[in-house]
Amino acid sequence: DPGLIRRICDMIFFMHEQQKKSDSDLNIEVTASYLEIYNERCRDLLRPDTQELKLRDSPEKGPFVQGLTWLDCATSKDIEDLMEEGLLNRTTAATNMNAQSSRSHSIFSIYLSHKRREVVGNVMSETNKHSKVALIDLAGSESAKTTGATGSQLVESSNINRSLSCLGRCISELVKLGSSDKVSHVPYRDSVLTSLLKDCLGGNSKTNLLVAISPAEANYNESISTLRFAQQCKMIKTKAVVNEDHMTRLVADLKAEVERLKDELKQQTTGGNMSSFDAGQHL
């Protein structure tokens, strides 16, 4: 059976096809990117030879990675191929706990853009709605004693644990923010992971979390910690609204209003001339 990600992608393109059938003026574009956060540095998994990417923040875009590769996708198979390509480039290593342990966090992003042409009054306008689906794979917290990590693997484990701890602090502050009127500082900038997940955690978003636990007694502490983490995440409150280019719509409405006023002025001018003519004939 196909996994969750494949079913999500299939549903996205199925819904797009249905929308296109019912609205011929609708143009839908889908692009995707894949990156990993390795030792607090962003790395492009679709172009692994690219130099270290810089994390930026924009008032319009929010947090983003400068120079990250975005590729067009026409079907869910295209997305699946990109994901498989990126997985081959992801950093992994063998530990005492896992023969192929992830040494980084990864974020696979799908950007959706809906552009629709419509006539407002006598003016052609274009409305633009957009959204992003972020599929995030977090590396699990590690204990050097159980994994046997040494050297470079110990550095990797330290960075993974530090970023997960920062994520936990951000979630704790977001919970406080939602339960009281007091202004709370959320330390997004303390790690690359939380900087990139700023919108997903406390922004204009809907977030779902899947956690993995083990029934083994040896993993009891990790399982309890994971469940507590998930419980805290459930307490975060967000309010998602549609991302729409309101300025484009406003300009179209104003242009339509100008055209309407011009027509009214033209009718009044024509009506006034006719009245004068009729008055002259009557005299």
C-alpha positions in Angstrom: 0.0 0.0 0.0 1.2 3.6 -0.7 2.4 5.5 2.3 1.0 8.7 3.8 3.2 11.1 1.7 2.2 9.4 -1.5 -1.5 9.6 -0.6 -1.2 13.2 0.3 0.4 14.0 -3.1 -2.2 11.9 -4.9 -5.0 13.8 -3.2 -3.4 17.2 -4.0 -3.3 16.5 -7.8 -6.7 14.8 -7.8 -8.2 17.9 -6.2 -6.4 20.1 -8.7 -7.7 18.1 -11.7 -11.3 18.4 -10.3 -10.9 22.2 -9.9 -9.5 22.6 -13.5 -12.5 20.7 -14.9 -15.0 23.0 -13.2 -13.0 26.2 -13.8 -11.2 26.6 -17.2 -9.8 30.0 -16.1 -7.8 28.4 -13.2 -4.1 27.9 -13.6 -2.4 25.7 -11.0 1.4 25.4 -10.5 3.2 23.0 -8.2 6.8 23.1 -7.3 8.9 21.2 -4.8 12.2 21.4 -2.8 14.1 19.1 -0.5 16.7 20.1 2.1 18.4 18.7 5.1 19.6 20.5 8.3 23.0 18.8 9.0 25.1 20.2 11.9 23.0 23.4 11.9 23.6 24.0 8.2 21.1 23.8 5.3 22.0 21.5 2.4 20.1 21.1 -0.9 19.3 17.4 -1.4 18.3 17.9 -5.0 21.6 19.6 -5.8 24.0 18.2 -3.2 27.1 19.8 -4.8 25.7 23.3 -4.0 27.6 25.2 -1.4 26.1 25.9 2.0 22.8 27.7 1.7 21.9 30.8 3.7 18.8 31.1 5.9 17.0 34.4 5.3 13.9 36.1 6.7 11.5 38.3 4.7 8.4 40.2 5.9 6.6 39.0 2.8 7.9 35.4 2.5 8.8 34.7 6.1 11.8 32.4 6.7 13.3 30.9 3.6 16.5 29.3 2.3 18.3 31.5 -0.3 19.4 29.5 -3.4 17.3 26.4 -2.7 16.3 24.4 -5.8 12.6 24.5 -6.6 11.5 22.1 -9.4 8.1 22.0 -11.3 5.9 18.9 -10.7 3.1 17.9 -13.0 2.1 14.7 -11.3 2.4 12.9 -7.9 5.0 10.6 -9.6 7.2 13.7 -10.2 7.1 14.4 -6.4 7.9 10.8 -5.6 10.9 10.8 -7.9 12.3 14.0 -6.3 11.8 12.5 -2.9 13.6 9.3 -3.8 16.4 11.3 -5.4 16.8 13.4 -2.2 16.8 10.4 0.1 19.8 9.0 -1.7 21.7 12.2 -0.9 20.7 12.4 2.7 23.3 12.0 5.4 23.0 8.6 7.2 25.3 6.4 9.3 25.3 3.2 11.2 25.0 3.3 15.1 24.4 0.7 17.8 20.7 1.5 17.6 20.2 1.7 13.9 22.0 0.4 10.8 21.0 3.4 8.8 20.5 6.3 11.2 19.5 9.8 10.0 22.1 12.3 11.0 20.0 15.3 10.0 16.5 16.7 9.9 14.9 17.0 6.5 12.1 19.2 5.1 10.4 18.4 1.8 8.3 21.4 0.7 5.5 21.5 -1.9 4.5 25.0 -3.0 1.0 25.4 -4.6 0.0 28.4 -6.6 -3.6 29.1 -7.9 -3.9 31.8 -10.4 -7.3 32.7 -11.8 -8.3 35.2 -14.5 -11.6 36.9 -14.2 -13.4 40.0 -15.5 -14.3 42.6 -12.8 -16.6 45.2 -14.4 -14.9 45.6 -17.8 -11.4 45.0 -16.5 -9.5 41.7 -16.7 -7.8 40.8 -13.3 -5.9 37.9 -11.9 -6.3 36.6 -8.3 -3.4 34.6 -6.8 -3.8 32.2 -3.9 -0.9 30.2 -2.6 0.0 27.7 0.1 2.9 25.4 1.1 2.9 21.8 2.4 6.0 21.1 4.5 6.7 17.4 5.2 9.3 17.3 8.0 11.3 14.3 9.1 12.9 15.0 12.5 16.0 12.9 13.5 15.4 11.2 16.8 17.1 12.4 20.0 20.2 10.3 20.8 22.1 9.2 23.9 25.9 8.7 23.2 25.8 5.8 25.7 23.2 3.8 23.8 24.2 4.7 20.2 28.0 4.4 20.8 28.5 7.6 18.9 32.1 9.0 18.8 34.0 11.5 16.8 32.0 13.2 14.0 28.9 11.1 15.0 29.0 12.5 18.5 29.0 16.1 17.1 26.0 15.2 14.9 24.2 13.8 17.9 24.9 16.9 19.9 23.5 19.2 17.1 20.4 17.0 16.7 19.7 17.0 20.4 20.3 20.8 20.7 17.9 21.6 17.9 15.2 19.2 19.3 15.6 20.9 22.8 15.2 24.3 21.1 12.1 23.0 19.4 10.7 21.9 22.7 11.4 25.3 24.2 9.6 27.0 21.3 6.6 24.8 21.8 6.5 25.4 25.5 6.5 29.2 24.9 3.8 28.9 22.2 1.6 27.0 24.7 2.0 29.8 27.2 1.3 32.3 24.5 -2.0 30.6 23.7 -3.1 30.2 27.3 -2.5 33.8 28.6 -2.5 37.4 27.4 1.1 37.9 28.4 3.6 38.5 25.7 6.0 35.5 25.5 9.3 35.4 23.6 9.5 32.3 21.4 13.2 31.5 20.7 12.9 30.6 17.0 16.3 31.9 16.1 18.1 29.6 18.5 18.4 26.9 15.9 18.1 26.6 12.1 15.3 24.0 12.5 13.0 26.2 14.6 13.8 29.2 12.3 12.5 27.3 9.3 9.5 25.9 11.2 8.4 29.3 12.5 5.3 29.5 10.2 4.5 25.8 10.8 4.5 26.1 14.5 2.9 29.5 15.3 2.1 31.1 12.0 -0.6 30.9 9.4 -0.8 27.1 9.3 -2.4 23.8 10.2 0.1 21.3 11.6 -0.2 17.6 12.1 2.4 15.6 14.1 3.2 11.9 13.9 5.4 10.4 16.6 7.0 7.0 16.8 7.4 5.1 20.1 8.7 1.7 21.0 7.2 -1.0 23.2 10.6 -2.1 24.3 11.5 -1.6 28.0 14.9 -0.3 27.1 13.2 2.6 25.2 10.8 3.5 28.0 12.3 6.9 28.8 12.4 8.0 25.2 8.8 6.9 24.6 7.5 8.8 27.6 9.5 11.9 26.5 8.1 11.6 23.0 4.5 11.3 24.2 4.9 14.4 26.5 6.3 16.3 23.5 3.3 15.3 21.4 0.9 16.3 24.2 2.5 19.8 24.4 2.2 20.2 20.6 -1.5 19.5 20.8 -2.0 22.5 23.1 -0.7 25.0 20.5 -3.4 27.2 19.0 -3.2 28.6 15.5 -5.6 30.2 13.1 -5.1 29.6 9.4 -6.5 31.9 6.8 -6.3 31.8 3.0 -3.1 33.3 1.5 -4.4 35.6 -1.2 -2.9 38.5 -3.0 -5.4 41.1 -1.8 -3.6 44.0 -3.5 -4.3 42.5 -7.0 -8.0 42.2 -6.2 -8.1 45.7 -4.7 -6.5 47.2 -7.9 -9.0 45.3 -10.0 -11.9 46.5 -7.9 -10.7 50.1 -8.2 -10.3 49.9 -11.9 -13.8 48.5 -12.2 -15.1 51.3 -10.1 -13.3 53.9 -12.3 -14.9 52.3 -15.4 -18.3 52.4 -13.8 -18.0 56.1 -12.9 -16.8 56.9 -16.4 -20.0 55.2 -17.8 -22.2 57.1 -15.4 -20.5 60.4 -16.3 -20.9 59.6 -20.0 -24.6 58.9 -19.6 -25.1 62.0 -17.6 -23.3 64.1 -20.2 -25.2 62.6 -23.0 -28.5 63.0 -21.1 -27.7 66.7 -20.4 -27.0 67.4 -24.1 -30.2 65.7 -25.2 -32.2 67.8 -22.6 -30.8 71.1 -24.0 -31.6 70.0 -27.6 -35.2 69.1 -26.6 -35.6 72.4 -24.9 -34.4 74.3 -28.0 -36.8 72.4 -30.2 -39.7 73.2 -27.9 -38.9 76.9 -28.0 
